[in-house]
Amino acid sequence: MMPDHPHILVVEDEPNIRRFVRTALESEACEVLEASHCQQALKLLKQQRFDLLLLDLGLPDGDGLNLISKLRTWSKLPILVLSARIAEQDKIKALDLGADDYLSKPFLIGELLARVRALLRRSQPQVSPESHSYRFGQIEVDLQQRRVTRAGEIIHLTPIEFQLLSLMLMNTDRVLTHRYLLRELWGSTYVESNHYLRVYVRHLRQKLEDDPSQPQHFLTETGIGYRFQI
């Protein structure tokens, strides 16, 4: 569920791109403010409440990565990076610093709006306070009871599989980097062991996807990590 008339800050130094993004967002009933510099953006972020930040990395007065780092010291505001930088390392660094998603320029309006809707949904409570439960397809997951069922039948997960599933559910629609997942599951000494993740994500797909060869929920972000979507 998206908030009504979500407030979005677009930080981009190119006027044409700002106008393009603003028009797209306003077509979805979003209220949009714009900034062209890091300092202007920080001032607005401290003065007003926003539901989402759309951020370019190459800004006249600094790198957007620094803005992400500063913002994450005091805010959990969802951040969607819009950048012409296409190197995987740039994407990984932005995500590791706390960005929630990354969209490379040039991009299509449809994809931009889909990413925006996903992050706005994620910013709303995803777990009921009574049951801590999630549903997707025929799967039901109760995090409090550590129980997973498909159409009422118990599905047995190993402790690591359940921990990985929990992390992905609690970060629905967010790209989780290999490094983040490995650190959370096995500790900092395993942050380069991507093959561990491939094995356990494959297990989750085999147990929880309708068609593991065409996953609908446990998605690969090539070279970066994984994303869960309902």
PAROFI-438275 format. One record per residue: residue number from 1; residue in one letter; x, y, z of N, C-alpha, C in turn. Coordinates in steps of 0.2 Angstrom, whole numbers. Layout:
N
+-----+---+-------+-------+-------+-------+-------+-------+-------+-------+-------+
!   k ! r !   nxx !   nyy !   nzz !  caxx !  cayy !  cazz !   cxx !   cyy !   czz !
+-----+---+-------+-------+-------+-------+-------+-------+-------+-------+-------+
! NUM ! a !     X !     Y !     Z !     X !     Y !     Z !     X !     Y !     Z !
...
+-----+---+-------+-------+-------+-------+-------+-------+-------+-------+-------+
//
This chain:
230
+-----+---+-------+-------+-------+-------+-------+-------+-------+-------+-------+
!   k ! r !   nxx !   nyy !   nzz !  caxx !  cayy !  cazz !   cxx !   cyy !   czz !
+-----+---+-------+-------+-------+-------+-------+-------+-------+-------+-------+
!   1 ! m !     4 !    -6 !     0 !     0 !     0 !     0 !     4 !     6 !     0 !
!   2 ! m !     3 !    11 !    -5 !     7 !    17 !    -5 !     3 !    23 !    -1 !
!   3 ! p !     7 !    27 !     2 !     4 !    33 !     5 !     1 !    37 !     0 !
!   4 ! d !    -5 !    41 !     2 !    -8 !    45 !    -2 !    -4 !    51 !    -3 !
!   5 ! h !    -4 !    53 !   -10 !     0 !    59 !   -12 !     7 !    59 !    -9 !
!   6 ! p !    11 !    54 !   -10 !    18 !    54 !    -7 !    22 !    60 !    -9 !
!   7 ! h !    26 !    62 !    -4 !    30 !    68 !    -5 !    37 !    65 !    -7 !
!   8 ! i !    40 !    68 !   -12 !    46 !    65 !   -15 !    51 !    71 !   -17 !
!   9 ! l !    57 !    70 !   -15 !    62 !    75 !   -16 !    67 !    72 !   -22 !
!  10 ! v !    67 !    76 !   -27 !    71 !    74 !   -33 !    78 !    79 !   -33 !
!  11 ! v !    83 !    75 !   -32 !    90 !    79 !   -32 !    94 !    77 !   -38 !
!  12 ! e !    94 !    82 !   -43 !    97 !    81 !   -49 !    99 !    88 !   -52 !
!  13 ! d !   105 !    89 !   -55 !   107 !    95 !   -57 !   105 !    97 !   -64 !
!  14 ! e !   103 !    92 !   -68 !   101 !    93 !   -75 !    93 !    95 !   -75 !
!  15 ! p !    92 !   101 !   -77 !    85 !   103 !   -77 !    80 !    99 !   -81 !
!  16 ! n !    82 !    97 !   -87 !    78 !    93 !   -91 !    76 !    86 !   -88 !
!  17 ! i !    81 !    83 !   -85 !    80 !    77 !   -81 !    75 !    78 !   -76 !
!  18 ! r !    76 !    83 !   -72 !    72 !    85 !   -66 !    64 !    86 !   -69 !
!  19 ! r !    64 !    89 !   -74 !    57 !    90 !   -77 !    54 !    84 !   -79 !
!  20 ! f !    58 !    80 !   -82 !    55 !    73 !   -85 !    53 !    69 !   -79 !
!  21 ! v !    57 !    69 !   -74 !    55 !    64 !   -68 !    49 !    67 !   -64 !
!  22 ! r !    49 !    74 !   -63 !    44 !    77 !   -60 !    37 !    76 !   -63 !
!  23 ! t !    37 !    77 !   -70 !    31 !    75 !   -74 !    28 !    68 !   -73 !
!  24 ! a !    33 !    63 !   -73 !    31 !    56 !   -72 !    28 !    55 !   -65 !
!  25 ! l !    32 !    58 !   -60 !    29 !    57 !   -53 !    23 !    60 !   -52 !
!  26 ! e !    22 !    66 !   -54 !    15 !    70 !   -53 !    10 !    66 !   -57 !
!  27 ! s !    11 !    62 !   -62 !     6 !    58 !   -65 !     3 !    53 !   -61 !
!  28 ! e !     7 !    51 !   -55 !     5 !    46 !   -50 !     3 !    50 !   -44 !
!  29 ! a !     1 !    56 !   -44 !    -2 !    60 !   -39 !     4 !    61 !   -33 !
!  30 ! c !    10 !    61 !   -35 !    15 !    63 !   -30 !    16 !    70 !   -30 !
!  31 ! e !    18 !    72 !   -24 !    20 !    79 !   -23 !    27 !    80 !   -23 !
!  32 ! v !    30 !    84 !   -27 !    37 !    84 !   -29 !    41 !    90 !   -27 !
!  33 ! l !    46 !    90 !   -24 !    51 !    96 !   -23 !    57 !    94 !   -26 !
!  34 ! e !    61 !    99 !   -29 !    67 !    98 !   -32 !    73 !   102 !   -29 !
!  35 ! a !    79 !    99 !   -30 !    85 !   102 !   -28 !    90 !   100 !   -33 !
!  36 ! s !    95 !   105 !   -34 !   100 !   104 !   -39 !   107 !   103 !   -36 !
!  37 ! h !   108 !   104 !   -29 !   114 !   103 !   -26 !   113 !    99 !   -19 !
!  38 ! c !   119 !    96 !   -17 !   119 !    93 !   -10 !   116 !    97 !    -5 !
!  39 ! q !   119 !   103 !    -4 !   118 !   107 !     2 !   110 !   109 !     2 !
!  40 ! q !   108 !   111 !    -4 !   101 !   112 !    -5 !    96 !   106 !    -3 !
!  41 ! a !    98 !   100 !    -5 !    95 !    94 !    -3 !    95 !    93 !     4 !
!  42 ! l !   101 !    93 !     8 !   101 !    92 !    15 !    97 !    97 !    19 !
!  43 ! k !    96 !   103 !    16 !    92 !   108 !    20 !    85 !   106 !    20 !
!  44 ! l !    83 !   104 !    14 !    76 !   102 !    13 !    74 !    96 !    17 !
!  45 ! l !    79 !    91 !    17 !    78 !    85 !    20 !    77 !    86 !    28 !
!  46 ! k !    81 !    91 !    31 !    80 !    93 !    38 !    74 !    97 !    39 !
!  47 ! q !    71 !   100 !    34 !    66 !   105 !    36 !    59 !   101 !    35 !
!  48 ! q !    59 !    96 !    30 !    52 !    94 !    28 !    52 !    86 !    29 !
!  49 ! r !    46 !    83 !    29 !    46 !    76 !    29 !    45 !    73 !    22 !
!  50 ! f !    48 !    69 !    20 !    48 !    66 !    13 !    46 !    58 !    14 !
!  51 ! d !    43 !    55 !     9 !    42 !    48 !     8 !    47 !    45 !     4 !
!  52 ! l !    51 !    48 !     0 !    56 !    45 !    -4 !    61 !    51 !    -7 !
!  53 ! l !    67 !    49 !    -8 !    72 !    53 !   -11 !    75 !    50 !   -17 !
!  54 ! l !    74 !    54 !   -23 !    77 !    51 !   -29 !    84 !    56 !   -30 !
!  55 ! l !    89 !    52 !   -31 !    96 !    55 !   -30 !   100 !    54 !   -36 !
!  56 ! d !   103 !    59 !   -39 !   108 !    59 !   -44 !   115 !    59 !   -40 !
!  57 ! l !   120 !    55 !   -42 !   126 !    55 !   -39 !   131 !    60 !   -41 !
!  58 ! g !   131 !    63 !   -47 !   136 !    68 !   -49 !   133 !    75 !   -48 !
!  59 ! l !   134 !    78 !   -43 !   131 !    85 !   -41 !   136 !    90 !   -41 !
!  60 ! p !   134 !    96 !   -42 !   140 !   102 !   -43 !   144 !   103 !   -37 !
!  61 ! d !   141 !   102 !   -31 !   144 !   103 !   -25 !   146 !    97 !   -21 !
!  62 ! g !   146 !    91 !   -24 !   149 !    85 !   -21 !   146 !    79 !   -24 !
!  63 ! d !   148 !    73 !   -21 !   146 !    67 !   -23 !   140 !    65 !   -20 !
!  64 ! g !   135 !    62 !   -23 !   128 !    60 !   -20 !   130 !    54 !   -15 !
!  65 ! l !   135 !    51 !   -16 !   137 !    45 !   -11 !   138 !    48 !    -4 !
!  66 ! n !   141 !    54 !    -4 !   142 !    58 !     3 !   135 !    60 !     6 !
!  67 ! l !   131 !    62 !     2 !   124 !    64 !     4 !   120 !    57 !     7 !
!  68 ! i !   121 !    52 !     4 !   118 !    46 !     6 !   121 !    44 !    13 !
!  69 ! s !   128 !    44 !    14 !   131 !    43 !    20 !   129 !    47 !    26 !
!  70 ! k !   128 !    54 !    24 !   126 !    59 !    29 !   119 !    57 !    31 !
!  71 ! l !   115 !    56 !    26 !   107 !    55 !    28 !   106 !    49 !    32 !
!  72 ! r !   110 !    44 !    31 !   109 !    38 !    35 !   111 !    38 !    42 !
!  73 ! t !   115 !    43 !    44 !   116 !    44 !    51 !   110 !    46 !    55 !
!  74 ! w !   105 !    49 !    52 !    99 !    51 !    56 !    92 !    49 !    52 !
!  75 ! s !    92 !    46 !    46 !    86 !    45 !    43 !    86 !    38 !    40 !
!  76 ! k !    80 !    35 !    39 !    79 !    29 !    36 !    75 !    30 !    29 !
!  77 ! l !    74 !    36 !    27 !    71 !    38 !    21 !    73 !    34 !    15 !
!  78 ! p !    68 !    31 !    12 !    70 !    27 !     6 !    74 !    31 !     1 !
!  79 ! i !    79 !    28 !    -2 !    83 !    32 !    -7 !    83 !    28 !   -14 !
!  80 ! l !    81 !    31 !   -19 !    82 !    28 !   -26 !    87 !    32 !   -30 !
!  81 ! v !    93 !    29 !   -31 !    98 !    32 !   -35 !    97 !    32 !   -42 !
!  82 ! l !    97 !    38 !   -46 !    97 !    38 !   -53 !   103 !    41 !   -55 !
!  83 ! s !   107 !    37 !   -59 !   114 !    39 !   -61 !   116 !    36 !   -67 !
!  84 ! a !   120 !    40 !   -71 !   123 !    38 !   -77 !   129 !    33 !   -76 !
!  85 ! r !   131 !    33 !   -69 !   137 !    28 !   -68 !   134 !    21 !   -68 !
!  86 ! i !   137 !    17 !   -73 !   134 !    10 !   -74 !   139 !     5 !   -71 !
!  87 ! a !   145 !     7 !   -68 !   149 !     2 !   -66 !   146 !    -2 !   -60 !
!  88 ! e !   147 !    -8 !   -59 !   144 !   -12 !   -54 !   147 !    -9 !   -47 !
!  89 ! q !   153 !    -7 !   -47 !   156 !    -5 !   -40 !   152 !     1 !   -38 !
!  90 ! d !   151 !     6 !   -43 !   147 !    12 !   -41 !   140 !    10 !   -38 !
!  91 ! k !   137 !     5 !   -41 !   130 !     3 !   -38 !   131 !     0 !   -31 !
!  92 ! i !   136 !    -5 !   -31 !   137 !    -8 !   -24 !   139 !    -3 !   -19 !
!  93 ! k !   143 !     2 !   -20 !   145 !     7 !   -15 !   139 !    11 !   -13 !
!  94 ! a !   134 !    13 !   -18 !   128 !    17 !   -16 !   124 !    12 !   -11 !
!  95 ! l !   123 !     6 !   -13 !   118 !     2 !    -9 !   121 !     0 !    -3 !
!  96 ! d !   128 !    -1 !    -2 !   131 !    -3 !     4 !   131 !     3 !     9 !
!  97 ! l !   131 !    10 !     6 !   130 !    15 !    10 !   123 !    17 !    13 !
!  98 ! g !   118 !    13 !    10 !   112 !    14 !    12 !   106 !    16 !     7 !
!  99 ! a !   108 !    16 !     1 !   103 !    17 !    -4 !    99 !    11 !    -5 !
! 100 ! d !    92 !    12 !    -7 !    88 !     6 !    -7 !    88 !     3 !   -14 !
! 101 ! d !    89 !     7 !   -19 !    88 !     4 !   -26 !    92 !     9 !   -30 !
! 102 ! y !    94 !     6 !   -36 !    98 !    10 !   -41 !    95 !     9 !   -48 !
! 103 ! l !    94 !    15 !   -51 !    92 !    14 !   -58 !    97 !    18 !   -63 !
! 104 ! s !    99 !    15 !   -68 !   104 !    18 !   -72 !   101 !    22 !   -78 !
! 105 ! k !   104 !    28 !   -79 !   102 !    32 !   -85 !   105 !    29 !   -91 !
! 106 ! p !   101 !    30 !   -97 !    94 !    32 !   -97 !    89 !    27 !   -95 !
! 107 ! f !    83 !    29 !   -92 !    78 !    24 !   -90 !    72 !    26 !   -93 !
! 108 ! l !    67 !    21 !   -93 !    60 !    22 !   -96 !    56 !    24 !   -90 !
! 109 ! i !    51 !    28 !   -92 !    46 !    30 !   -86 !    43 !    25 !   -83 !
! 110 ! g !    41 !    19 !   -87 !    38 !    14 !   -83 !    42 !    10 !   -78 !
! 111 ! e !    48 !    10 !   -79 !    53 !     6 !   -75 !    54 !    11 !   -69 !
! 112 ! l !    55 !    18 !   -70 !    56 !    22 !   -64 !    50 !    22 !   -60 !
! 113 ! l !    44 !    22 !   -62 !    38 !    22 !   -58 !    37 !    16 !   -55 !
! 114 ! a !    38 !    10 !   -58 !    38 !     4 !   -54 !    43 !     4 !   -48 !
! 115 ! r !    49 !     6 !   -49 !    54 !     6 !   -44 !    51 !    11 !   -38 !
! 116 ! v !    48 !    17 !   -40 !    46 !    21 !   -35 !    40 !    18 !   -31 !
! 117 ! r !    35 !    15 !   -35 !    30 !    12 !   -31 !    32 !     6 !   -26 !
! 118 ! a !    37 !     2 !   -28 !    40 !    -3 !   -24 !    43 !     0 !   -18 !
! 119 ! l !    47 !     5 !   -18 !    50 !     8 !   -12 !    45 !    12 !    -8 !
! 120 ! l !    40 !    15 !   -11 !    34 !    18 !    -7 !    30 !    12 !    -3 !
! 121 ! r !    29 !     7 !    -6 !    26 !     1 !    -3 !    30 !    -1 !     3 !
! 122 ! r !    36 !    -2 !     2 !    41 !    -5 !     7 !    41 !     0 !    13 !
! 123 ! s !    40 !     6 !    12 !    41 !    11 !    17 !    35 !    11 !    22 !
! 124 ! q !    29 !     7 !    20 !    24 !     6 !    24 !    25 !     0 !    28 !
! 125 ! p !    21 !    -1 !    34 !    22 !    -7 !    38 !    20 !   -13 !    33 !
! 126 ! q !    25 !   -18 !    33 !    24 !   -24 !    29 !    22 !   -30 !    34 !
! 127 ! v !    23 !   -29 !    40 !    22 !   -35 !    45 !    16 !   -33 !    50 !
! 128 ! s !    11 !   -37 !    50 !     6 !   -36 !    55 !     9 !   -36 !    62 !
! 129 ! p !     8 !   -32 !    67 !    11 !   -32 !    73 !     9 !   -38 !    78 !
! 130 ! e !     3 !   -41 !    76 !     1 !   -47 !    80 !     4 !   -53 !    78 !
! 131 ! s !     5 !   -54 !    71 !     7 !   -61 !    69 !    14 !   -61 !    66 !
! 132 ! h !    17 !   -55 !    64 !    23 !   -54 !    60 !    23 !   -59 !    54 !
! 133 ! s !    18 !   -59 !    50 !    17 !   -64 !    45 !    17 !   -60 !    38 !
! 134 ! y !    19 !   -64 !    33 !    20 !   -62 !    26 !    16 !   -67 !    22 !
! 135 ! r !    13 !   -65 !    16 !    11 !   -70 !    12 !    13 !   -68 !     5 !
! 136 ! f !    15 !   -73 !     1 !    16 !   -72 !    -6 !    15 !   -79 !   -10 !
! 137 ! g !    11 !   -78 !   -15 !     9 !   -84 !   -19 !     5 !   -89 !   -14 !
! 138 ! q !     6 !   -95 !   -13 !     3 !  -100 !    -8 !     7 !  -100 !    -2 !
! 139 ! i !    12 !   -96 !    -1 !    17 !   -96 !     4 !    15 !   -92 !    10 !
! 140 ! e !    15 !   -94 !    16 !    14 !   -90 !    22 !    20 !   -91 !    27 !
! 141 ! v !    22 !   -85 !    29 !    28 !   -85 !    34 !    26 !   -82 !    40 !
! 142 ! d !    27 !   -85 !    46 !    26 !   -82 !    52 !    33 !   -81 !    55 !
! 143 ! l !    36 !   -75 !    55 !    43 !   -74 !    58 !    43 !   -76 !    65 !
! 144 ! q !    38 !   -74 !    69 !    38 !   -75 !    76 !    38 !   -82 !    78 !
! 145 ! q !    34 !   -86 !    75 !    33 !   -93 !    76 !    39 !   -97 !    72 !
! 146 ! r !    42 !   -94 !    68 !    47 !   -97 !    63 !    44 !  -103 !    59 !
! 147 ! r !    38 !  -101 !    56 !    34 !  -107 !    53 !    33 !  -104 !    46 !
! 148 ! v !    34 !  -109 !    41 !    33 !  -108 !    34 !    29 !  -113 !    31 !
! 149 ! t !    23 !  -111 !    28 !    19 !  -116 !    25 !    17 !  -114 !    18 !
! 150 ! r !    16 !  -119 !    14 !    13 !  -119 !     7 !     6 !  -122 !     7 !
! 151 ! a !     1 !  -118 !     5 !    -6 !  -120 !     5 !    -7 !  -124 !    12 !
! 152 ! g !    -5 !  -122 !    17 !    -6 !  -125 !    24 !    -1 !  -131 !    26 !
! 153 ! e !     3 !  -133 !    21 !     8 !  -138 !    22 !    14 !  -135 !    25 !
! 154 ! i !    17 !  -138 !    30 !    23 !  -136 !    33 !    29 !  -137 !    28 !
! 155 ! i !    33 !  -132 !    27 !    39 !  -132 !    23 !    45 !  -131 !    28 !
! 156 ! h !    50 !  -136 !    28 !    55 !  -136 !    32 !    61 !  -132 !    29 !
! 157 ! l !    63 !  -127 !    33 !    69 !  -123 !    31 !    75 !  -124 !    36 !
! 158 ! t !    81 !  -124 !    34 !    86 !  -125 !    39 !    87 !  -118 !    42 !
! 159 ! p !    91 !  -117 !    48 !    91 !  -111 !    51 !    94 !  -105 !    47 !
! 160 ! i !    99 !  -107 !    42 !   102 !  -102 !    38 !    97 !  -100 !    33 !
! 161 ! e !    93 !  -105 !    30 !    88 !  -103 !    25 !    83 !   -99 !    28 !
! 162 ! f !    81 !  -100 !    34 !    75 !   -96 !    37 !    78 !   -89 !    39 !
! 163 ! q !    84 !   -88 !    41 !    87 !   -82 !    42 !    88 !   -78 !    36 !
! 164 ! l !    90 !   -81 !    30 !    90 !   -77 !    24 !    83 !   -75 !    21 !
! 165 ! l !    78 !   -80 !    22 !    71 !   -78 !    20 !    69 !   -72 !    24 !
! 166 ! s !    70 !   -72 !    31 !    68 !   -67 !    35 !    71 !   -60 !    33 !
! 167 ! l !    78 !   -60 !    32 !    81 !   -54 !    29 !    78 !   -51 !    23 !
! 168 ! m !    76 !   -56 !    18 !    74 !   -53 !    12 !    66 !   -51 !    13 !
! 169 ! l !    63 !   -54 !    17 !    56 !   -52 !    18 !    55 !   -45 !    22 !
! 170 ! m !    60 !   -44 !    26 !    60 !   -38 !    30 !    63 !   -32 !    26 !
! 171 ! n !    65 !   -34 !    20 !    68 !   -29 !    16 !    65 !   -29 !     9 !
! 172 ! t !    58 !   -31 !     9 !    55 !   -32 !     3 !    56 !   -26 !    -2 !
! 173 ! d !    57 !   -28 !    -9 !    58 !   -23 !   -14 !    64 !   -19 !   -13 !
! 174 ! r !    69 !   -21 !    -9 !    75 !   -18 !    -8 !    81 !   -22 !   -11 !
! 175 ! v !    85 !   -19 !   -15 !    91 !   -23 !   -17 !    96 !   -24 !   -11 !
! 176 ! l !    98 !   -30 !    -9 !   102 !   -32 !    -4 !   109 !   -34 !    -7 !
! 177 ! t !   114 !   -31 !    -6 !   120 !   -33 !    -9 !   123 !   -40 !    -6 !
! 178 ! h !   127 !   -43 !   -10 !   130 !   -49 !    -8 !   134 !   -48 !    -1 !
! 179 ! r !   138 !   -42 !    -1 !   142 !   -41 !     5 !   137 !   -40 !    11 !
! 180 ! y !   132 !   -37 !    11 !   127 !   -36 !    16 !   124 !   -43 !    19 !
! 181 ! l !   122 !   -47 !    14 !   119 !   -53 !    16 !   124 !   -58 !    19 !
! 182 ! l !   130 !   -58 !    16 !   135 !   -62 !    19 !   137 !   -60 !    26 !
! 183 ! r !   138 !   -54 !    27 !   140 !   -51 !    33 !   134 !   -53 !    39 !
! 184 ! e !   128 !   -52 !    37 !   122 !   -53 !    41 !   122 !   -61 !    43 !
! 185 ! l !   123 !   -65 !    38 !   122 !   -72 !    39 !   128 !   -76 !    42 !
! 186 ! w !   134 !   -74 !    40 !   140 !   -78 !    42 !   145 !   -74 !    45 !
! 187 ! g !   145 !   -67 !    45 !   150 !   -63 !    48 !   154 !   -60 !    43 !
! 188 ! s !   158 !   -55 !    45 !   162 !   -51 !    41 !   168 !   -55 !    37 !
! 189 ! t !   170 !   -61 !    40 !   175 !   -64 !    36 !   173 !   -68 !    30 !
! 190 ! y !   166 !   -68 !    29 !   163 !   -71 !    23 !   161 !   -67 !    18 !
! 191 ! v !   163 !   -60 !    18 !   159 !   -55 !    13 !   161 !   -56 !     6 !
! 192 ! e !   166 !   -61 !     5 !   168 !   -62 !    -2 !   166 !   -69 !    -5 !
! 193 ! s !   162 !   -72 !     0 !   160 !   -79 !    -2 !   153 !   -79 !    -5 !
! 194 ! n !   153 !   -76 !   -11 !   146 !   -76 !   -15 !   143 !   -83 !   -16 !
! 195 ! h !   147 !   -88 !   -17 !   145 !   -94 !   -19 !   140 !   -97 !   -13 !
! 196 ! y !   141 !   -95 !    -7 !   137 !   -97 !    -1 !   130 !   -95 !    -3 !
! 197 ! l !   129 !   -89 !    -5 !   123 !   -86 !    -6 !   119 !   -89 !   -12 !
! 198 ! r !   123 !   -90 !   -17 !   120 !   -94 !   -23 !   117 !  -100 !   -21 !
! 199 ! v !   120 !  -104 !   -16 !   117 !  -111 !   -14 !   111 !  -110 !   -10 !
! 200 ! y !   111 !  -105 !    -6 !   105 !  -104 !    -1 !    99 !  -101 !    -5 !
! 201 ! v !   101 !   -96 !    -9 !    95 !   -93 !   -13 !    92 !   -98 !   -18 !
! 202 ! r !    96 !  -103 !   -21 !    94 !  -108 !   -25 !    89 !  -113 !   -20 !
! 203 ! h !    91 !  -114 !   -14 !    87 !  -118 !   -10 !    80 !  -115 !    -9 !
! 204 ! l !    80 !  -108 !    -7 !    74 !  -105 !    -6 !    69 !  -105 !   -12 !
! 205 ! r !    72 !  -104 !   -18 !    68 !  -104 !   -24 !    65 !  -111 !   -25 !
! 206 ! q !    69 !  -117 !   -24 !    67 !  -123 !   -25 !    61 !  -125 !   -20 !
! 207 ! k !    61 !  -122 !   -14 !    56 !  -124 !    -9 !    50 !  -119 !    -9 !
! 208 ! l !    51 !  -113 !   -12 !    46 !  -108 !   -11 !    43 !  -105 !   -17 !
! 209 ! e !    47 !  -106 !   -23 !    44 !  -103 !   -29 !    40 !  -108 !   -33 !
! 210 ! d !    35 !  -106 !   -36 !    31 !  -111 !   -40 !    35 !  -114 !   -46 !
! 211 ! d !    39 !  -110 !   -49 !    44 !  -112 !   -54 !    51 !  -110 !   -53 !
! 212 ! p !    55 !  -114 !   -49 !    62 !  -111 !   -47 !    66 !  -109 !   -53 !
! 213 ! s !    65 !  -111 !   -59 !    69 !  -109 !   -65 !    67 !  -102 !   -67 !
! 214 ! q !    61 !  -100 !   -65 !    58 !   -93 !   -67 !    56 !   -90 !   -61 !
! 215 ! p !    60 !   -88 !   -57 !    58 !   -85 !   -50 !    54 !   -79 !   -51 !
! 216 ! q !    49 !   -78 !   -47 !    45 !   -72 !   -47 !    46 !   -68 !   -40 !
! 217 ! h !    49 !   -71 !   -35 !    50 !   -68 !   -29 !    57 !   -67 !   -27 !
! 218 ! f !    61 !   -72 !   -28 !    68 !   -71 !   -26 !    72 !   -69 !   -32 !
! 219 ! l !    73 !   -63 !   -33 !    76 !   -61 !   -40 !    84 !   -59 !   -39 !
! 220 ! t !    87 !   -60 !   -44 !    95 !   -59 !   -44 !    96 !   -52 !   -47 !
! 221 ! e !   100 !   -48 !   -44 !   102 !   -42 !   -47 !   109 !   -43 !   -49 !
! 222 ! t !   110 !   -44 !   -55 !   117 !   -47 !   -58 !   123 !   -43 !   -55 !
! 223 ! g !   127 !   -46 !   -52 !   133 !   -43 !   -50 !   133 !   -39 !   -44 !
! 224 ! i !   127 !   -39 !   -41 !   126 !   -34 !   -35 !   123 !   -38 !   -29 !
! 225 ! g !   118 !   -42 !   -30 !   115 !   -45 !   -25 !   108 !   -48 !   -26 !
! 226 ! y !   103 !   -48 !   -22 !    97 !   -51 !   -23 !    91 !   -46 !   -20 !
! 227 ! r !    85 !   -47 !   -23 !    79 !   -43 !   -21 !    73 !   -48 !   -20 !
! 228 ! f !    70 !   -47 !   -15 !    63 !   -50 !   -14 !    58 !   -46 !   -16 !
! 229 ! q !    53 !   -49 !   -20 !    47 !   -45 !   -21 !    41 !   -49 !   -20 !
! 230 ! i !    36 !   -46 !   -18 !    29 !   -50 !   -17 !    25 !   -51 !   -23 !
+-----+---+-------+-------+-------+-------+-------+-------+-------+-------+-------+
//
